[in-house]
Amino acid sequence: MVEPATAHVTATPPAEPVDAADAYVAALLAQGVSHLFLNPGTDTFPVQEAIARRQALGLPAPTVVLCPFEVVALAAAHGFYAASGRPQAVLVHVDVGTQNLGAMLHNAQRGRAAVFISAGRAPYTTDPAIRGTRDTYIHWLQEQRDQHGIVRNYVKWEYEVRRPDQLGEAIARAFQVACSDPPGPVYLTLPREVLMAPDIGQQPQPNRFAPARLGAGDPAALERIADWLVQAERPLVLTSAVGRTSAGWDGLLQLADLLALPVIEWRSRANFPSTHPLHLGYNYGLETGLEEADLVLVLDHDVPYIPTRRHPHPDARIVALGLDPVNVTIPLWSFPVDLAVPCDTAQALPLLAEMVAERLRPADHERLAKRRAAYAAQHAALRAQWEKDARAQANMQPIGVSWLGACLEQLRQEHPDLVVVDEAVTSQVPLYCQMQVERPGSWFQSGGSGLGWGLGAALGVKLALPDRPVMALVGDGSFLFGAPEAMLWTASQVGAPVLVVICNNACYNATLQPLRAAYPTGFAVQTGQYPGITLTPPPDFAKLAEATGAYGERVEDPAMLLPALRRGIERTLSGQSAVLDVILARP
């Protein structure tokens, strides 16, 4: 939260930036940046001074979100972008701050998050006549042969500003690349001498650096897909992130209703209403009809299925639509595709629906009605089984994951504008089966595999959507990865309360599962001893929450779970973050 100026300033605000650091701030504002997620160091103070100056003089300035750990900063910027579509800025300290971004950079890459990351760079000079020159011990230690090499594998673009008159141009270029389809993170380094230099050059107009958009894709390819869709007898839709926009959600719903297309999703986003009779479950392990389908429509999905578990019929037509339908940044992506169309599915799907509608004949409508009825029966059977699973765990102690999901669904019904940030890892699919999504923009996942994202991302989502309650679903391991003390402190400071629900099964189940599968009769299984996997006794997460000013509660009784969830969300609605440590059955 931006602090008000404490001293009276009588100077007239100048019309132009006074130095390169001020130009940096002005360039961020010109790009629509409202929040600067900061972990400071000996190289960032020129920017901090520029913001202090702007606050004092009544000039516009971004809200500074002080993040005591860099993981929180980048996860929050990612979450903010996912919820709003507006890229924000992260500023960290030289090479060491860049390294502390860690797995969150992987998540931003795989989650296609447009985030502007900047970092200081050890000063070049030792000339005392130059402002910003080396003046402390660490300035020699923090110079690396290739600081950009830390991030080059994960960003779309990277650059170092060596002259102050380049700064505005470089930032305009950074945002242009970050926001061009497919979006992703970018990285800019800022030597201290440059930031403190007075010669700032010309500030370019952001609208002259417009990002490139894919649009609806190749019309001829869409015409061909429309033919195939109408001809298909057993089609199947697999999606993960088509719901990244409301238009994508609406487009899939329109096409599915038109053709009675069954939809299976991986809930990186809320993609399709889970109460819809054409919703048939979730990857992985619950796929319905993949091996029988004669046409598989893959929409914005990086890993549509696991080939060693299930695979499409050899004669099935496979169509992939999305921002990067063949995933060029994944070196070995060996999924067969007969037709791949780079496109914005939010634009392609409505156009595809128009093409399909032109091709449908009365006989097709009769055929589709029968298909719709069959899938509705499958949907009803799935829902009945999942509700039965939850009821069977109503009195189970430790608490079952399905019962947790049922209680969370009750909470969602009581608060239909609830936004879920999901990093529940191995508890995800049972929770999906219980928790409904009925609107776009209500569910967010990182898109990658770097743990520790959920807490910071929930903070960013709350800052982007301040009027909606936000809940982070995290595993106990994910909670520890996410620097909870740093995130909860920051949430308190900026007035962004969130509800954190910990799925505490006292182990790293993501490691336990493959160990058991690979060595079913091994020593670990026979002895029940799993080195490096168990988290027992677990930390007292409720007390940790209280130490940061948040509300904390441990929940062990299944009958007390829903009341605890209600208490937690009421705390957030009153302005205090809450952490509920839900003790689950061990896997």
C-alpha positions, 0 to 999 in steps of 0.5 A, spaced: 500 500 500 502 506 498 504 510 504 502 518 504 508 523 504 510 525 511 513 531 509 510 537 506 513 539 499 512 546 496 516 544 490 512 544 483 512 537 480 516 537 474 512 535 467 518 530 465 522 525 469 528 528 473 533 522 472 533 515 469 530 512 475 524 516 475 523 515 467 523 507 469 517 509 474 514 513 468 515 508 463 511 503 468 505 507 469 505 508 461 504 501 460 498 501 465 502 498 471 499 499 478 503 495 482 510 494 483 512 487 487 519 489 490 524 485 494 529 491 495 537 491 495 543 496 494 541 497 487 534 498 487 534 505 492 534 510 486 527 507 484 525 507 491 527 514 491 523 516 485 517 513 487 518 517 494 519 523 490 512 522 486 508 520 492 511 527 496 509 531 490 502 528 488 504 525 482 502 518 479 506 512 482 505 505 482 503 501 489 509 498 492 508 491 494 514 490 499 515 482 498 520 479 503 521 473 499 522 474 491 518 467 490 512 471 493 513 477 488 513 473 482 507 469 484 503 475 486 505 478 479 503 472 475 496 471 479 495 479 478 496 478 471 492 471 470 486 475 474 486 481 470 490 480 464 494 486 466 502 485 466 505 488 472 512 489 474 517 485 479 523 488 481 529 484 485 536 485 487 542 483 482 543 476 481 541 473 488 534 476 487 534 473 480 536 466 483 531 467 488 525 467 483 526 460 482 521 456 480 516 461 480 519 463 473 518 456 470 511 457 472 510 464 469 513 461 463 509 455 463 503 459 465 504 464 459 504 470 464 506 476 461 510 479 467 515 484 467 521 482 471 527 487 472 533 486 476 539 491 478 546 489 476 552 490 480 555 497 478 560 497 472 565 503 475 569 505 481 570 512 479 567 516 485 565 522 480 560 517 477 553 517 481 552 509 483 559 507 482 561 501 486 562 503 494 561 497 498 564 490 498 558 486 495 559 490 488 564 485 486 561 479 489 555 480 485 557 481 478 557 475 474 559 473 467 552 472 465 547 474 470 541 473 464 543 466 463 539 465 470 533 466 466 534 466 459 531 459 458 525 461 461 523 468 458 521 471 452 526 476 451 532 479 456 536 485 455 540 490 459 540 498 459 547 501 458 545 508 457 539 512 460 536 514 454 535 507 452 530 506 458 523 508 455 525 504 449 527 498 452 521 498 457 516 499 451 519 493 447 519 489 454 512 490 454 510 489 447 514 482 447 511 480 454 504 481 451 504 478 444 501 471 443 503 467 446 504 471 452 510 470 457 515 473 462 521 478 460 527 480 464 531 487 464 537 489 468 538 496 470 546 498 472 545 503 478 549 508 474 544 508 469 538 509 474 542 515 477 544 518 470 540 525 469 540 524 461 533 520 460 532 521 453 525 520 449 519 517 452 516 513 447 508 512 446 506 505 448 501 505 443 506 505 438 509 498 441 502 494 440 503 487 442 502 482 436 495 478 436 494 471 433 487 472 432 482 467 430 487 463 426 487 460 419 480 460 416 481 454 411 483 450 417 477 452 421 473 450 415 476 443 415 475 442 422 468 444 422 467 439 417 470 434 421 466 436 427 460 435 424 462 428 421 464 426 428 460 420 431 464 420 438 468 427 439 471 429 445 474 436 447 480 436 452 482 443 455 486 446 460 486 454 459 481 455 454 477 459 460 483 464 461 478 469 458 470 470 458 470 469 451 474 463 451 469 460 456 463 462 452 466 460 445 467 453 448 460 453 451 457 455 444 460 450 440 459 444 445 452 446 446 451 446 438 454 439 437 453 436 444 461 435 445 463 432 451 468 436 455 474 433 459 478 439 463 484 440 467 482 446 471 488 450 470 482 455 469 475 455 470 474 452 462 467 450 462 461 449 467 462 443 471 454 442 472 453 442 465 451 435 462 456 435 457 462 436 463 465 429 463 470 429 468 478 431 469 484 429 467 488 425 469 485 418 470 478 420 469 478 421 462 472 418 459 472 416 451 479 418 449 480 411 446 474 411 443 473 418 440 474 418 433 475 426 433 479 429 439 479 437 439 485 439 444 484 446 446 489 450 450 492 444 453 500 443 454 499 435 456 492 433 454 493 426 456 498 421 459 500 417 453 503 411 458 496 411 461 491 412 455 492 414 448 487 416 442 484 411 437 490 410 432 484 412 427 482 418 431 483 425 428 487 430 433 486 437 432 489 442 436 487 449 437 491 454 442 496 460 443 502 455 442 498 448 439 504 444 438 508 447 445 515 449 441 518 451 448 517 443 450 523 440 447 520 433 446 512 434 445 510 427 442 503 428 441 500 426 435 496 432 431 493 432 425 491 439 424 494 444 429 492 452 428 495 457 432 490 462 434 486 465 440 481 460 442 476 466 444 476 468 437 476 461 433 471 458 437 465 463 436 467 463 428 468 455 428 461 455 431 458 459 426 461 454 420 458 448 424 451 451 424 452 452 417 453 445 415 448 442 420 442 439 417 435 436 420 438 429 420 444 431 424 440 435 429 436 428 431 443 424 431 446 430 436 440 430 441 441 422 442 448 424 443 446 429 448 442 425 452 447 419 452 452 424 455 447 427 460 446 420 463 454 419 464 455 426 467 449 424 472 452 418 474 459 421 475 456 426 479 452 421 483 458 417 484 462 423 487 457 425 492 457 418 494 464 418 495 463 425 499 458 422 504 462 416 505 467 420 508 462 425 512 464 421 519 471 419 517 477 422 521 482 424 519 478 428 514 477 425 507 479 429 501 472 428 498 469 431 504 473 437 504 471 438 497 464 437 499 465 442 505 468 447 500 463 447 495 458 448 500 462 454 502 462 456 495 455 456 494 454 461 500 459 465 497 458 464 489 463 470 487 469 466 491 475 465 487 480 459 488 487 459 487 489 452 486 496 448 488 493 442 492 497 438 488 495 430 489 489 432 492 486 436 486 482 431 482 478 429 488 477 437 490 475 438 483 470 433 483 466 436 489 467 443 487 463 446 482 465 452 477 459 456 474 463 462 471 469 464 468 475 467 472 473 463 478 479 458 478 486 459 477 492 454 477 500 456 475 500 452 469 507 449 471 510 445 476 514 449 481 511 449 488 510 455 492 506 459 487 499 458 491 500 463 496 503 469 493 498 468 487 492 468 491 495 475 494 496 477 487 489 475 485 486 479 491 490 485 489 487 484 482 480 483 484 479 486 491 472 486 491 471 478 491 473 473 496 480 469 495 481 462 497 488 459 496 488 451 496 495 448 498 498 442 500 502 442 506 508 442 502 506 447 497 505 452 504 512 451 506 515 452 499 511 459 498 514 462 504 508 463 508 511 468 513 513 473 508 506 472 504 502 473 510 505 479 512 505 482 505 498 481 505 497 484 511 501 490 509 497 491 503 490 490 505 489 484 501 486 478 506 486 471 503 483 465 506 488 459 506 486 452 506 492 447 507 490 440 505 495 437 510 496 429 509 503 430 513 507 428 507 510 429 500 505 425 496 507 427 489 513 423 491 510 418 495 505 416 489 511 414 484 515 411 489 510 406 491 508 405 483 515 403 481 517 399 487 510 396 489 514 390 493 520 395 495 523 396 502 519 402 503 512 399 502 514 393 506 517 397 512 512 403 511 518 408 512 519 413 506 525 417 507 525 424 505 517 424 504 514 424 511 512 431 514 511 428 521 510 432 526 508 437 522 509 444 523 504 448 527 501 452 521 496 455 525 501 459 530 505 461 524 499 464 521 498 468 528 505 470 528 504 474 522 497 477 524 493 472 521 487 468 524 490 460 524 486 454 526 487 447 526 481 442 524 481 435 525 474 433 526 470 433 520 463 435 523 467 442 525 470 443 518 464 447 515 464 451 521 471 453 521 471 454 513 465 459 515 469 462 520 475 463 516 472 466 510 468 471 515 475 473 517 477 475 510 471 479 509 473 483 515 480 484 513 484 479 516 487 473 512 486 466 515 489 460 515 486 453 516 490 447 517 486 441 515 488 434 517 487 429 512 488 422 512 495 420 510 495 417 503 
